[in-house]
Amino acid sequence: MAKKILIIEDLPALANALHDKFNHEGFETIHASNGLEGLEMIESEKPDLILLDIIMPKMDGLTMIKELRQKDPNNAIPIIILTNLTDSDAVFNSMESGITDYLVKADWSLEDVVKKVKEKLGI
């Protein structure tokens, strides 16, 4: 059975590129365009891993993580932040919030993201 990846990203071009790449690699993908939608999809879809943008409309990624951890402190779904932020404080705060890893958007290719996801899922 294919692993399910929830992509929470507000930029359609990036979300589509990630969706296409992960589907090509044999993953199932679902998409939310903000943190509120993401929280709903986590409950209904039970993804194996989350790729999460930080800066989004309605609810940003860090707020979404805090809400998720408050609702279910035992939720152990790996979360990889995809961000344009290079601010070490923001990254540190997200690590404190319980993310698994992060990638700065300017520094990675789609292959890098797939490799990181496979690593976190033990594939």
Secondary structure, DSSP 4 states (H G I P E B T S, - for coil): -PPEEEEE-S-HHHHHHHHHHHHHTT-EEEEESSHHHHHHHHHHH--SEEEEESS-SSS-HHHHHHHHHHH-TT----EEEEES---HHHHHHHHHTT-SEEEEGGG--HHHHHHHHHHHHT-
